[in-house]
Amino acid sequence: MFIQILKKIASSIEWLIEMMGKLIAWLTLLMVTTIVLVLIFRHGFELSAIALAESVTYMHATVFMLGSAYALKHNSHVRVDVFYQKFSARKKAWVEIFGFTFLLLPVCWFIYFYTVNTVALNWALETGSNDPGGIPYLYILMSLMLLLPITLVLQGLASTINNVLFLLGHAPDPNLVAHQSKGDEAHA
């Protein structure tokens, strides 16, 4: 029963991160289109579209901050794996559990702890753009600094649950499953 609950928690988190990642991916297309529009307005019509130009920064921050957990889920993040690549599946699972517990969790706590007051202050001041005609909602964008560690911890927790279940013999190798899903996406 407890194993089924853990599997449900992990799969629910991974579903959420997957949907969020796929939704955020579309933002990159909108970002490129917006950059082209800004360039057309600036060089073709000599118009300054400050809010439009700032929206690119907002979109880029959103892609990075909310897409990081998706990258973690798909092992698309930067990894120094000189030794890791030669490890057995069990050793890799232990490394992943250790990495979550002693690296990812503390770093996410640090990011959250040291940004929560900054975000609260910016919400209180309703911080906006310094440029006239810019976007007046910088304080909303700054909230992403809190969502980054939350989503990373959620994905790290799901991966850790999957690795623990693998070590207990209740799930397939999570690293093998991740590589198979990458291959499936490449063929789709």
Backbone as CSV, one residue per row, in Angstrom:
resi,resn,N_x,N_y,N_z,CA_x,CA_y,CA_z,C_x,C_y,C_z
1,MET,0.824,-1.202,0.000,0.000,0.000,0.000,0.869,1.268,0.000
2,PHE,1.885,1.272,0.891,2.779,2.417,0.987,3.561,2.613,-0.313
3,ILE,3.966,1.523,-0.924,4.692,1.574,-2.195,3.822,2.212,-3.269
4,GLN,2.541,1.838,-3.316,1.616,2.402,-4.302,1.427,3.906,-4.096
5,ILE,1.392,4.325,-2.831,1.263,5.758,-2.526,2.495,6.509,-3.022
6,LEU,3.686,5.951,-2.774,4.920,6.577,-3.252,4.944,6.664,-4.776
7,LYS,4.515,5.592,-5.433,4.475,5.602,-6.904,3.515,6.672,-7.409
8,LYS,2.376,6.800,-6.761,1.373,7.799,-7.163,1.907,9.218,-6.956
9,ILE,2.593,9.453,-5.832,3.176,10.776,-5.574,4.202,11.111,-6.652
10,ALA,5.118,10.174,-6.915,6.162,10.410,-7.914,5.560,10.642,-9.297
11,SER,4.603,9.819,-9.695,4.025,9.982,-11.034,3.207,11.273,-11.141
12,SER,2.560,11.691,-10.074,1.800,12.952,-10.091,2.732,14.151,-10.244
13,ILE,3.829,14.128,-9.492,4.807,15.215,-9.604,5.388,15.245,-11.003
14,GLU,5.774,14.087,-11.522,6.381,14.038,-12.851,5.391,14.453,-13.936
15,TRP,4.117,14.121,-13.774,3.103,14.559,-14.730,3.016,16.088,-14.717
16,LEU,3.000,16.679,-13.520,2.915,18.132,-13.382,4.123,18.810,-14.038
17,ILE,5.318,18.305,-13.759,6.535,18.885,-14.330,6.551,18.715,-15.847
18,GLU,6.107,17.563,-16.323,6.059,17.308,-17.770,5.105,18.282,-18.468
19,MET,3.914,18.464,-17.917,2.943,19.379,-18.522,3.453,20.816,-18.488
20,MET,4.051,21.202,-17.363,4.583,22.549,-17.232,5.706,22.755,-18.252
21,GLY,6.580,21.768,-18.416,7.677,21.871,-19.375,7.198,21.995,-20.802
22,LYS,6.193,21.212,-21.159,5.658,21.273,-22.519,4.978,22.613,-22.795
23,LEU,4.296,23.136,-21.795,3.650,24.437,-21.937,4.697,25.543,-22.062
24,ILE,5.712,25.486,-21.228,6.772,26.486,-21.242,7.546,26.443,-22.565
25,ALA,7.689,25.260,-23.146,8.430,25.130,-24.409,7.821,26.006,-25.499
26,TRP,6.506,26.155,-25.488,5.852,26.998,-26.494,6.237,28.458,-26.316
27,LEU,6.625,28.817,-25.101,7.019,30.193,-24.834,8.287,30.565,-25.603
28,THR,9.129,29.588,-25.890,10.341,29.875,-26.659,10.004,30.330,-28.077
29,LEU,8.987,29.732,-28.672,8.546,30.156,-30.006,8.014,31.588,-29.952
30,LEU,7.212,31.870,-28.945,6.673,33.228,-28.777,7.819,34.223,-28.534
31,MET,8.831,33.787,-27.788,9.968,34.658,-27.495,10.727,35.018,-28.782
32,VAL,10.969,34.038,-29.629,11.672,34.289,-30.892,10.842,35.208,-31.782
33,THR,9.555,34.960,-31.851,8.660,35.806,-32.653,8.677,37.243,-32.137
34,THR,8.676,37.393,-30.827,8.693,38.732,-30.227,10.003,39.455,-30.530
35,ILE,11.114,38.736,-30.476,12.413,39.348,-30.808,12.402,39.842,-32.246
36,VAL,11.858,39.050,-33.155,11.780,39.459,-34.559,10.921,40.713,-34.688
37,LEU,9.796,40.762,-33.990,8.934,41.957,-34.031,9.653,43.188,-33.503
38,VAL,10.376,43.038,-32.396,11.124,44.168,-31.828,12.135,44.686,-32.847
39,LEU,12.836,43.767,-33.512,13.819,44.177,-34.517,13.166,44.857,-35.713
40,ILE,12.021,44.334,-36.139,11.293,44.957,-37.259,10.841,46.359,-36.879
41,PHE,10.284,46.522,-35.686,9.836,47.850,-35.238,11.020,48.813,-35.129
42,ARG,12.137,48.330,-34.562,13.287,49.203,-34.327,13.983,49.580,-35.627
43,HIS,14.276,48.600,-36.471,15.065,48.885,-37.678,14.221,49.190,-38.911
44,GLY,13.016,48.673,-38.944,12.163,48.917,-40.109,11.342,50.180,-39.992
45,PHE,10.913,50.504,-38.765,10.020,51.653,-38.586,10.576,52.681,-37.607
46,GLU,11.775,52.423,-37.071,12.408,53.295,-36.079,11.489,53.570,-34.899
47,LEU,10.787,52.524,-34.477,9.903,52.615,-33.313,10.524,51.856,-32.148
48,SER,10.345,52.403,-30.971,10.845,51.728,-29.774,9.666,51.062,-29.070
49,ALA,9.764,49.764,-28.932,8.707,49.004,-28.252,9.291,48.452,-26.956
50,ILE,9.411,49.313,-25.955,10.082,48.943,-24.709,9.370,47.781,-24.019
51,ALA,8.060,47.860,-23.905,7.315,46.786,-23.232,7.478,45.466,-23.984
52,LEU,7.469,45.536,-25.296,7.644,44.324,-26.099,9.052,43.755,-25.903
53,ALA,10.051,44.628,-25.880,11.427,44.180,-25.665,11.590,43.595,-24.258
54,GLU,10.990,44.215,-23.270,11.069,43.697,-21.907,10.331,42.370,-21.764
55,SER,9.304,42.176,-22.563,8.565,40.918,-22.482,9.448,39.729,-22.848
56,VAL,10.463,39.962,-23.684,11.409,38.905,-24.035,12.175,38.471,-22.788
57,THR,12.580,39.428,-21.971,13.264,39.108,-20.718,12.343,38.325,-19.795
58,TYR,11.089,38.722,-19.731,10.111,38.024,-18.893,9.939,36.577,-19.368
59,MET,9.817,36.417,-20.700,9.641,35.069,-21.238,10.886,34.214,-21.020
60,HIS,12.047,34.801,-21.216,13.292,34.060,-21.022,13.424,33.612,-19.570
61,ALA,13.133,34.498,-18.645,13.196,34.145,-17.223,12.203,33.036,-16.901
62,THR,11.031,33.099,-17.484,10.009,32.073,-17.248,10.466,30.732,-17.791
63,VAL,11.024,30.733,-18.990,11.522,29.478,-19.582,12.617,28.882,-18.709
64,PHE,13.549,29.701,-18.265,14.647,29.200,-17.444,14.161,28.729,-16.077
65,MET,13.417,29.575,-15.395,13.016,29.274,-14.014,12.045,28.098,-13.937
66,LEU,11.085,28.035,-14.838,10.105,26.955,-14.776,10.504,25.756,-15.629
67,GLY,11.449,25.944,-16.534,11.911,24.834,-17.358,13.031,24.025,-16.719
68,SER,13.616,24.519,-15.657,14.730,23.825,-15.007,14.314,22.468,-14.454
69,ALA,13.151,22.392,-13.850,12.675,21.113,-13.306,12.411,20.117,-14.439
70,TYR,11.919,20.612,-15.564,11.697,19.754,-16.737,13.033,19.204,-17.240
71,ALA,14.050,20.067,-17.282,15.391,19.621,-17.694,15.931,18.579,-16.717
72,LEU,15.699,18.785,-15.437,16.133,17.813,-14.432,15.421,16.479,-14.634
73,LYS,14.130,16.540,-14.909,13.342,15.315,-15.117,13.887,14.490,-16.276
74,HIS,14.319,15.155,-17.332,14.779,14.472,-18.539,16.302,14.338,-18.612
75,ASN,16.968,14.590,-17.489,18.439,14.519,-17.447,19.078,15.367,-18.541
76,SER,18.491,16.519,-18.818,19.019,17.431,-19.832,19.859,18.537,-19.211
77,HIS,20.043,18.469,-17.913,20.833,19.471,-17.214,22.320,19.160,-17.362
78,VAL,23.140,20.131,-17.027,24.586,19.946,-17.101,24.992,18.968,-16.015
79,ARG,25.754,17.969,-16.411,26.178,16.946,-15.459,27.638,16.608,-15.765
80,VAL,28.450,16.621,-14.722,29.835,16.191,-14.861,29.842,14.718,-14.482
81,ASP,29.842,13.874,-15.493,29.658,12.442,-15.218,30.841,11.588,-15.668
82,VAL,32.028,12.038,-15.307,33.224,11.286,-15.668,33.155,9.881,-15.064
83,PHE,32.735,9.801,-13.819,32.636,8.504,-13.144,31.227,7.921,-13.239
84,TYR,30.242,8.792,-13.173,28.836,8.382,-13.116,28.455,7.476,-14.280
85,GLN,28.911,7.800,-15.483,28.521,7.039,-16.676,28.954,5.579,-16.610
86,LYS,29.982,5.289,-15.804,30.478,3.910,-15.694,29.887,3.165,-14.500
87,PHE,29.078,3.852,-13.706,28.490,3.224,-12.521,27.400,2.238,-12.907
88,SER,27.168,1.269,-12.032,26.044,0.346,-12.205,24.747,1.103,-11.920
89,ALA,23.632,0.509,-12.289,22.324,1.139,-12.063,22.106,1.418,-10.574
90,ARG,22.502,0.501,-9.717,22.330,0.681,-8.264,23.187,1.836,-7.742
91,LYS,24.425,1.932,-8.215,25.296,3.033,-7.788,24.735,4.367,-8.266
92,LYS,24.230,4.377,-9.504,23.626,5.608,-10.030,22.436,6.028,-9.173
93,ALA,21.630,5.065,-8.757,20.476,5.374,-7.907,20.945,5.993,-6.592
94,TRP,21.986,5.426,-6.005,22.533,5.974,-4.759,23.087,7.381,-4.965
95,VAL,23.766,7.603,-6.076,24.301,8.937,-6.374,23.159,9.938,-6.512
96,GLU,22.091,9.544,-7.197,20.933,10.430,-7.371,20.289,10.775,-6.027
97,ILE,20.146,9.792,-5.165,19.562,10.022,-3.834,20.469,10.946,-3.027
98,PHE,21.766,10.665,-3.050,22.739,11.502,-2.349,22.712,12.923,-2.907
99,GLY,22.715,13.049,-4.231,22.707,14.359,-4.876,21.492,15.187,-4.498
100,PHE,20.333,14.539,-4.445,19.118,15.256,-4.047,19.218,15.707,-2.603
101,THR,19.602,14.780,-1.731,19.604,15.053,-0.297,20.662,16.075,0.113
102,PHE,21.855,15.947,-0.426,22.960,16.770,0.056,23.398,17.888,-0.888
103,LEU,22.857,17.919,-2.089,23.216,18.992,-3.025,21.989,19.803,-3.454
104,LEU,21.046,19.147,-4.137,19.892,19.873,-4.673,19.030,20.484,-3.571
105,LEU,18.712,19.710,-2.566,17.850,20.206,-1.481,18.456,21.416,-0.764
106,PRO,19.728,21.362,-0.344,20.304,22.544,0.305,20.394,23.765,-0.614
107,VAL,20.749,23.544,-1.886,20.846,24.672,-2.815,19.467,25.305,-3.014
108,CYS,18.439,24.488,-3.164,17.076,25.018,-3.331,16.605,25.741,-2.077
109,TRP,16.943,25.196,-0.922,16.590,25.865,0.334,17.272,27.229,0.387
110,PHE,18.551,27.267,0.024,19.316,28.512,0.031,18.675,29.540,-0.900
111,ILE,18.361,29.124,-2.121,17.738,30.038,-3.085,16.416,30.562,-2.536
112,TYR,15.584,29.672,-2.019,14.280,30.080,-1.497,14.435,31.015,-0.294
113,PHE,15.259,30.602,0.651,15.435,31.356,1.891,15.958,32.766,1.617
114,TYR,16.906,32.894,0.692,17.501,34.194,0.431,16.758,35.031,-0.600
115,THR,15.736,34.506,-1.204,14.959,35.325,-2.151,13.560,35.655,-1.652
116,VAL,13.067,34.933,-0.667,11.688,35.141,-0.234,11.449,36.573,0.261
117,ASN,12.402,37.153,0.991,12.227,38.532,1.464,12.312,39.540,0.322
118,THR,13.179,39.275,-0.638,13.295,40.150,-1.806,12.001,40.139,-2.607
119,VAL,11.460,38.963,-2.805,10.202,38.851,-3.547,9.073,39.548,-2.779
120,ALA,9.006,39.333,-1.477,7.962,39.979,-0.658,8.086,41.501,-0.718
121,LEU,9.314,42.011,-0.630,9.533,43.459,-0.698,9.102,44.007,-2.050
122,ASN,9.443,43.304,-3.125,9.052,43.767,-4.455,7.550,43.724,-4.656
123,TRP,6.883,42.746,-4.057,5.418,42.717,-4.119,4.841,43.894,-3.338
124,ALA,5.415,44.181,-2.183,4.917,45.299,-1.367,5.097,46.629,-2.094
125,LEU,6.207,46.768,-2.804,6.484,48.007,-3.535,5.880,48.015,-4.938
126,GLU,5.371,46.865,-5.365,4.859,46.698,-6.722,5.880,47.205,-7.744
127,THR,7.079,46.678,-7.625,8.194,47.080,-8.469,7.870,46.852,-9.941
128,GLY,8.221,47.843,-10.743,7.993,47.741,-12.177,9.240,48.123,-12.947
129,SER,9.063,48.348,-14.201,10.163,48.710,-15.092,10.691,50.096,-14.749
130,ASN,11.993,50.292,-14.958,12.594,51.615,-14.784,12.381,52.494,-16.007
131,ASP,12.045,51.889,-17.124,11.860,52.632,-18.368,10.403,53.044,-18.531
132,PRO,10.184,54.290,-18.959,8.807,54.701,-19.263,8.276,53.847,-20.421
133,GLY,7.091,53.354,-20.279,6.505,52.502,-21.305,6.873,51.044,-21.132
134,GLY,7.621,50.728,-20.071,8.010,49.344,-19.812,6.914,48.599,-19.075
135,ILE,7.164,47.345,-18.787,6.181,46.501,-18.111,6.188,46.817,-16.613
136,PRO,5.027,47.133,-16.050,4.981,47.535,-14.638,4.891,46.368,-13.637
137,TYR,5.107,45.145,-14.075,4.873,44.003,-13.193,6.131,43.181,-12.913
138,LEU,7.247,43.837,-12.679,8.486,43.132,-12.390,8.355,42.265,-11.140
139,TYR,7.559,42.727,-10.190,7.388,41.973,-8.943,6.743,40.605,-9.188
140,ILE,5.913,40.482,-10.184,5.316,39.174,-10.505,6.390,38.263,-11.096
141,LEU,7.218,38.813,-11.988,8.311,38.045,-12.560,9.255,37.547,-11.472
142,MET,9.519,38.379,-10.488,10.440,37.991,-9.416,9.924,36.805,-8.599
143,SER,8.631,36.568,-8.638,8.057,35.414,-7.932,8.574,34.094,-8.493
144,LEU,9.035,34.122,-9.725,9.603,32.909,-10.320,10.835,32.439,-9.560
145,MET,11.501,33.379,-8.869,12.664,32.988,-8.070,12.262,32.050,-6.935
146,LEU,10.998,32.071,-6.549,10.500,31.148,-5.525,9.999,29.856,-6.157
147,LEU,9.466,29.954,-7.359,8.967,28.755,-8.029,10.092,27.857,-8.522
148,LEU,11.242,28.438,-8.861,12.390,27.637,-9.304,12.772,26.595,-8.263
149,PRO,13.086,26.976,-7.029,13.474,25.938,-6.063,12.338,24.986,-5.707
150,ILE,11.114,25.479,-5.710,9.975,24.601,-5.378,9.828,23.511,-6.427
151,THR,9.865,23.890,-7.704,9.699,22.884,-8.764,10.895,21.941,-8.831
152,LEU,12.097,22.467,-8.582,13.279,21.596,-8.571,13.208,20.575,-7.430
153,VAL,12.768,21.022,-6.258,12.640,20.096,-5.129,11.568,19.051,-5.425
154,LEU,10.461,19.468,-6.005,9.410,18.503,-6.352,9.939,17.444,-7.312
155,GLN,10.635,17.886,-8.373,11.163,16.916,-9.335,12.244,16.057,-8.700
156,GLY,13.085,16.666,-7.879,14.111,15.900,-7.174,13.506,14.862,-6.251
157,LEU,12.403,15.223,-5.604,11.696,14.285,-4.735,11.128,13.122,-5.539
158,ALA,10.521,13.425,-6.673,9.967,12.365,-7.523,11.077,11.424,-7.999
159,SER,12.199,11.985,-8.417,13.322,11.155,-8.858,13.875,10.316,-7.718
160,THR,13.946,10.905,-6.544,14.445,10.173,-5.375,13.510,9.029,-5.019
161,ILE,12.217,9.278,-5.052,11.238,8.213,-4.784,11.436,7.081,-5.785
162,ASN,11.569,7.431,-7.066,11.771,6.402,-8.100,13.058,5.618,-7.876
163,ASN,14.116,6.290,-7.454,15.380,5.606,-7.186,15.288,4.709,-5.956
164,VAL,14.597,5.168,-4.923,14.403,4.336,-3.724,13.569,3.106,-4.082
165,LEU,12.515,3.310,-4.842,11.678,2.173,-5.259,12.487,1.185,-6.101
166,PHE,13.364,1.694,-6.946,14.237,0.818,-7.740,15.156,0.007,-6.827
167,LEU,15.767,0.670,-5.861,16.669,-0.028,-4.941,15.939,-1.087,-4.114
168,LEU,14.660,-0.849,-3.842,13.854,-1.810,-3.084,13.258,-2.899,-3.976
169,GLY,13.465,-2.771,-5.285,12.964,-3.772,-6.217,11.512,-3.588,-6.616
170,HIS,10.982,-2.377,-6.456,9.572,-2.113,-6.774,9.374,-1.240,-8.009
171,ALA,10.472,-0.948,-8.735,10.356,-0.105,-9.926,11.525,-0.417,-10.851
172,PRO,11.346,-0.124,-12.146,12.461,-0.312,-13.078,13.542,0.741,-12.828
173,ASP,14.693,0.550,-13.432,15.798,1.494,-13.311,15.350,2.860,-13.836
174,PRO,15.300,3.894,-12.977,14.831,5.212,-13.418,15.710,5.820,-14.512
175,ASN,17.004,5.527,-14.489,17.894,6.071,-15.520,17.617,5.423,-16.871
176,LEU,17.316,4.148,-16.875,16.986,3.437,-18.100,15.663,3.947,-18.660
177,VAL,14.687,4.165,-17.789,13.376,4.682,-18.199,13.530,6.074,-18.800
178,ALA,14.384,6.924,-18.189,14.602,8.276,-18.707,15.226,8.232,-20.088
179,HIS,16.211,7.337,-20.300,16.841,7.238,-21.611,15.876,6.675,-22.654
180,GLN,15.019,5.736,-22.266,14.046,5.193,-23.213,13.053,6.259,-23.623
181,SER,12.607,7.102,-22.671,11.641,8.140,-23.027,12.291,9.189,-23.924
182,LYS,13.597,9.441,-23.749,14.302,10.351,-24.656,14.326,9.779,-26.064
183,GLY,14.588,8.478,-26.165,14.602,7.813,-27.465,13.239,7.828,-28.117
184,ASP,12.187,7.620,-27.319,10.824,7.640,-27.845,10.501,9.030,-28.390
185,GLU,10.943,10.089,-27.672,10.675,11.443,-28.135,11.422,11.729,-29.428
186,ALA,12.634,11.181,-29.554,13.431,11.425,-30.763,12.781,10.786,-31.993
187,HIS,12.122,9.632,-31.783,11.480,8.942,-32.891,10.103,9.502,-33.218
188,ALA,9.520,10.263,-32.307,8.163,10.781,-32.522,8.165,11.937,-33.499
